[in-house]
């Protein structure tokens, strides 16, 4: 296992954000920008490293995800609503099933067909959360996986055949094989990593060009890489207790961006980098990600 020193590893650089609950980093190669959200701040951030330009847009409700669209703008998730944001306009695409009143939308990703896959989490900590497929043409919502507690990090393999999915509530990372057909479907998931009994809980994830899975460990102060067979082979101890998610970006997708949170820190805690985006050069490279086609 590769470990970057015995202590904390300082980031190679920091994107200042002061988020309450930063989440959902995503690189847009079309304009060389990094986007992410502040869930509690109801904000969508965009940063263009080539120029240093920054943009922060506040939405009407808490926002958990903001991913690029093929036609411009972003697809965003707010509590129980999926919408597209283009400039100053926000247009609703669909809502979660009406019988899921005790769940909220959480993390998501886009597949090779341009469809959105997004999970929910249970407000009661029960196995009532789901994984949803949103058709980019019709906006139709399909429940593909049921019985989750807190669906979190989602990422497709480079070939688009396998979906890696975190259930933070159950402390596990599963892999689902895609089933091609008239309706969106996945084969039953198989366990890749069991986090039970460890420090911290799995949160957001990213896949690298070698098939490794990078995992932000909420409450554990680490970012980990798991090999395709599930073996832990890299640990980065970050200078924050609550890293939330990860994404590759920058030139050649060689920079790992880590969003962070400060909302659960006790008053006496001193973590000056909590709430900012941390950037690391790990030697790994990411894979290009599709944009939402809706």
Buried (B, 14 or more C-beta within 10 A) or exposed (E): EEEBEEEBBBBEEBBEBEBBBBBBBBBBEEEBBBBBBBBBBBBBBBBBBEEEEEEEBEBEEBBBBBBBBBEEBBBBBBBBBBBBBEEEEBEEBBBBBEEBEBBBBBBBBBBEBBBBBBBBBBEEEEBBBBBBBBBBEEBEBBBBBEEBBBBBBBBBBBEEEBBBBBBBBBBBBBBBBBEEEEEBBBEEBEEBBEBEEBEBBBBBBBBBBEBBBBBBBBBBBBBBBBBBEBEEEBBBBBBBBBBBBBBBBBEEBBBBBBBBBBEEBEEEEEBEBBBBBBBBEBEBBBBEBBBBBB
